Amino acid sequence: MNTIKRLITYLVGGKDEFVLEHQILNAMLLLATICAPIITIGTLLLDFGLAHRLIVVFIGACGIGIYYLSRFRRIRLIKTIILLLFGLLSVIWFTGYGSRGGDPLFFLFCAIFSLILLKGAVRYLFFFMTPVVVAGLTLCEHLNPGSVKSYASEADRVADYLMNYVTWIVVVGFIFKFVVDSYFEEREKLEVRNFIMNRELDMAREVQRKLIPVGPPWERIAFRYMPMMKVGGDYFDFIRFREADRIGIFISDVCGHGVPSALIASMVKSVVLKTGDERTDPAQFLFGLNKTLFGNTGAMFVTALYGIFDRRDNTFVYSSAGHVSPFHVHDARADSLSTESIGVPVGIVSNDEIRAKYNPYVNETVRCEPGDKIVLCTDGLLEVLGPQSGEEFFGARALAEVMAKHAALPADAFAGAIVDEVTRFHGGDEFDDDLCLVCIEAGG
């Protein structure tokens, strides 16, 4: 038994040398090669003509050559097989019925075979061989130089017909097998890649979830976060102080979507965690963030806003780096806060350039009355589209109207109502950008 296994391994290749598909191909080629002399003997006993014997010898020689190249030279056989198919079909045409039976159609399978399995200029070379070969064979047949086979009897004609078309069926089946196998192989590769990608995205999502606060630090603070994909570029966090009545709120939006934006958001998180004394000054906080991120975000940039809410006097001190202006909801209306001092997004230019050429980051202050709300959001909330293509964005005006409509609700219900309104406008909860909303309600 071991001797037989070693022999089979030598003839078709072992697991360390070939994948299962190549082992099967080698076994089929070897079987065809062994059958060739047996069939040759059969043609002698059945008194077949010289043409059919030559076909069998040709097939046997091709089988030996392909088997040797596949098993011992490990040469890619696609081009060789296509050439042999053209040659075999040409021999069958010229020694059988030729174009009288519509056989030129079978050359189209060689063309399809070439288009699917080959690449680049070689693909077109083999593809255009089909009309050239068919035209040449048709011309030879039309001129009838005497090579087209004649039949001694009706039985000889029937035998020739059966042999030719059995060969046609084998050839076409072989081509379709390659086509189907190639399709399923590519589909399986895509499925594997998609599985790996989805698994990695799920892992990235779990990591990103740990970046986002689990719950609000105060009862009167609420938030909603919905990434467009499994991971997103929006990020927010709460920064606690020794004084229990003060809380820092940071919100940012990385340009773009998906994994690259999420990676930058993770960088932002790490910088926020390392901030020291500057966290007590929103403008200096943004300068520190820009100092760390400048030159480290590739072609991407980050809009950000950082503010400190003090519930002892209900004041909100904030500074913006190109971010969406916060809203002040009061007296049943929602006002967009000052945008005159908005600085450039983080990561684009250095701090020295910001101070010299652009609006530097400065602090703004807004005082709230009991029941007022400060709402921070990312531009995904403003740029939600309606269900019909070509519709306008939800926009800041509509968002302000919705906020005014639900101004009397407590913070958490207020945030939920805003998201519900936007979802109804969009016609579903699958958005084209990340959505992030933070609401702080002033106490009495």
N, C-alpha and C positions, 0 to 999 in steps of 0.2 A: 504493500500500500504506500509506504514512504517513497519507494522508487517511482511509482506512478505519479505521486504528488510532485516530486522533484522534476520529473519529465514534463509535466504540465506547466510547472512554474518556469522551466527553461523555455518552453515553446511559446507561451502567451505572456510571460512576465509576471513577477511577483508583486505583492502589495506595496513594497518599498520602491518599486520601479514605475508602476503604472496604476492609474485609477481603474476602477472596475470597468468603465466604459471602454477604455483602451484594451483591457484584457479580453473583453467580449469581441471587439473588432478584430484583434489578432487571431482569436480562435475561429471566427467566421472566415477570415482570409485564408487561414491554414486549411480549413475544411474545403473551401472552394478550390484551393490548389490541389488537394488530395483527390477531389472528385473529377478534376479535369481529365486525367488519363483514363479513369473509368468510363467517363462519357465518350472519350475518343474511341475506346474499344467498342462501345455501343454503336457508334456511328459506322464502324467497320462491319459489325454484324448485321446492321440494318441496311447496309449498302447505301449510306448517304453519300452525297456528292463531295467533291474536294472542297468546295466553298465552306460547307458546314464543318468539316474537319479542321480547316484553317481557323474558323471562328473559335472552336473549342481550344485549339492550341494557343490562340491569341489570348483567350480568357485565362487559361492556365498560366501563361507567361506573365500576364498582368498580375494575377494573384500572387505568384511567387515574388515578383518585384515589390509590390506594395507590402506584402507580409514582411519581407526582409527589411525594407526601409522603416516600417512601423515598429517592428520588434527589436531590431538590432541597431538601427541608426536613429530611431526616435525623431524622424523627420516629420514635420507637419505635412499632412497628406492632402489638404484641401485642393490645392492647385493640381496636384498629380491626379487625383481622382476625377476632377472635372475634365482634364485633358483626356484621360482614359475613357471617360463616358462619351466624349465627342468622337473619339476614335472608334469605340465599340459600336455606337449608333450608326456611324458612317459605314462600317463594314456590313452591319445588318441591312442597312438601306440598300447598299450596292449589290448585295448577294440575295436579297429577298424581293419583296414586292415594291420597295421604294415608295415613291410619292403616290402610287396608285391606291394605297391604303390610308392616306392621310397621316403617314408616319412623321412628316416634318413637325407636327405639333409636339412630338416628344422632345425635340430639341429645345423647346421652350422651358422644359423643366431644368435643363442645364443652365439656361439663362437665369431662371429664378434662383437656382442653387447658387450661382455666382453672385447675384445681387445680395443675397442674404448673408453669405459666409465670408465674402471677400471684402476688402477695404481699399479705398483710394483708387489710383489709376488702374490697378490690376483688375478691379471689379468691372470697370467699363471695357477693358480689353477682352475679358472673357465673355462679357455680355454681348458685345458686338461680333463675337465669333459665331453666334447662332445664325444671323442672316447670311454671313459670308459662307459658312459651311453648307447651309441649306441651298444657297444659290449655286455653289460649286457642284454639289451632288445632283441638283436638278439639271444643270447644264450637261453634265456627263451622261446622265440618263437620257436626256433629250437627243444628244448626239449619238447615243447607243453605239459605242465603239466595239461592242461584242462581248463586254464583260458581264452584262446583266445575265443572270442565270436563267437557263431554260430547263424545263422539267421533262423527264423521260416518261412519267406516268402521272395519273391523277393522285395516286397514293403518295408519290414523291412530293407533289404540290401541297397536299394536305399536311404531310409531315413537316415540310418547310414552313408552312403557315403557322402550325402549332409551335414549332421551335422558336421562330422569330418572335411571336407575340408573348410566349412565356418569358423570353428574355426581356421584352419590353416591360412586362409587368414587374419583373425583378428589379430592373433598372429604375423604373418610376418609384417603386416601393422603397428602394434604397435611398433615392433622393428625398422622398417625403419623410423618411425616417430621420435623415440628417436635419431637415428643416424643422420638423416637430421637436426633435431632441434639442436643437439649438434654441428654439423658442422657449421650451420649458426650462432649459438650463439658464437662460438669461432671466426668465421670470423668477426662478428660484433664487438667483443671485440678487435680484432686486428685492425680493421678499426678505432675504437675509439682511441686506443692507438696511431696509426699512425697519426691520425688527431691532437691529442694533441701534439705529438712529433714534427710534422711539424709546428704547430702553434708556439710552443716554439722556434723551430729553426728559424722561421721567425722573431720572436721577438728578438732572440739573434743576428740575422743578422743585424737587424735595430740598435741594440745597438752597434754592432761592426763597422757598417758603420760610426758611430759618432766618433770612435777612429781613423779612417783613414782620412787624410786631404782631404778636398773637392776639393781643387785645389792647384797648385804649388805656392810657395811664390814669385818666380821670373819668368820672361818670359822665361829664358833660362833653366828652370828646368822642367822636365816631368817625369811622373810615370805611371805605369800600375800595377794593383792589381787584381788577379783572384783567389779566394779561391776554393779549389777542391770541397767542399761541401757548404752547406748553410753558414757555418762559418768556419774560418780557423785559423791557428796558426801563420801566417806571420803578421808582424806589422812593420810599418814605420811611421816616423813623422819628421816634420821640427821644429827646435828650433830657435826662433828669438832672436837676440841680440839688444842692444841699438844702436850699430853701424849698420846702414842699409846695409852696404856692406858685412856683414858676416852672414852666415846662418849655423846652425847645422843640419846635416842629420843623423838620427838614423834609423837603420833597424835591425830587429831581426827575428828569426825563432825558434818557439817552437817545440821540437821533438814531433812527432805524428801528429794526424789530428783531426778535428772535434771539439766538444764542450770542451773537457778537454784542448786542446791546446788553444782554444779561451779564456778560463778562465784565463790561465796563461798569454796570450797576454794582457788581460785587466789589470792584475796585473802589467805587464811591463809598460803599459801606465800610470798607476797611479804613479809609481815610477819616470818615466820620467818627469811627470808634477811637481813633488815635488823637482826635482834637483835644487840646488842653484849654488854656485860659481864653483862647479866642472864641470858644463856644458861648461866652457871655456877651459877645459883640457880633451881631449877624454879619455886618460888612466885613469885619476882619476874618470871620469864619469863612466867607466866600473867597477872600484873598488867599487864605491858607489852603483851601480846597484847590483853587486854581494853580497855586504854586506846585502842589504835588502832582496834579493830573496833566499839566501842560507838558506836551511832548511824549505822553505815555498812552494816548488814546487813539493813535493812528490817525485816520481821517475823520474820526468821529468826535462829536462834542456833546456837552451836557448842559442843559438848562437846569437851573436850580433856584430854590428859594428857601431861605432859612429865617425863621421868626421865633420870638420868645413871647409867650403869653403869660402875663402876671395877673392872677385872679384876685389879688388884693385890691387893685385899682382898675381891673379889666382893661389893661392896655396891651396892645400887640405891637411889638417893635420888630421890623422885618427888613430884609434886603434881598434884592432879586438879581440873578444872573441870567437875563434873557428869558426868564420863565413867565408863564401865564400869570397875569396880575391876580392877586387874591380878591375875593368879594367880601364886602361888608353888608350883611343882611340885617336891616333894621327898619322899623316903622313900616312893615309890610312892603318893603322894596329891597332890591339888591344893587349895590353900587360897586363898580369895579374900582379898586383903589389906584392910587397914583402910579402912572407909568413913566413919568418924566425922568426919573433917576434910575431906570432899569439898566443894569450893566450888561456887558457882553457875556455870552455863554461861557462856561468853564471849559478849559482845555484848548482854546483857539490861539490865544496870544499870551505873552508873559505878563506878569503883574506890572512891570515897568512900562510896557507898552499900553496897558490899560490906563495907568495913571497919566501917561503922556498924551495919548491920542483918543481915548474913549471916555465915556462916562465911568468914573470909578464907582465901585460898590459903596453905597451910602445907606444909612439907616432911615427908615420912615416909621412914623408912629401913628397908630389909630386908637382912639379911646372908644370903648363899647359901653353901652348901657345894659342893665340886666335883661336877659332874653335875646340880646343881639348875637349874631353868629359871624365868625370868620371862616370863610370857605377857601381852601386851597385845592387846586386840581391840576392835572396835566392837560396838554392840548388834545389828547385823545377824546376827552369829553366834549370838547368844542367842535371837533372835526368828524363827529359821527354823521354818517350819511343816511338819508331816507331809504326805504326799500326799493325804490325805482332808480335805475341808473341815471346819472345826470342831475339828480336832485342836489340842492344846496346843503351845506353843512348845518348841523344843529345850531352852532354859533353862540357867541357870547350873549347876544340879545335874548335869544330864546332861553338860554340857561338862566339868565337873570330873571326872566319872567316866571320860570318854573320855581326858582328859589323864592321869589316874592309870594307865589301862590301857596307855598308850604312853609312860610316863615314862622308860623305859630307852632309848628311841631317841635318836639324835643330833638336833640342832636341825632340820635340813632334813627328815629323814624324819618327825620328830615333827609338824611343821607340815603336811606332806602327809597324814599319817594322820588328823589332826584334820579337815581339809577332806573327806577321803574318807568319814569317819564321818558328818559333817553332810550330805553329798550323798546318802548312802544313806538317811538318815533322811527327807530331803526328797523322795526319789524322782526326783531329777534335778539338773542343775547350773544351772537358771534360777531364781534366787532373787528374793524380793520386796523385798529391800533389799541395799545394798552390804555386802560381807563383807571384813573386813580383819583380819589376824592377824600379830603380830610376836612372835618367840620369841628370847630371849637365854639361852644356856646358859653356866653358870659353869664356868671351867676349873680344872684341878688346880694 
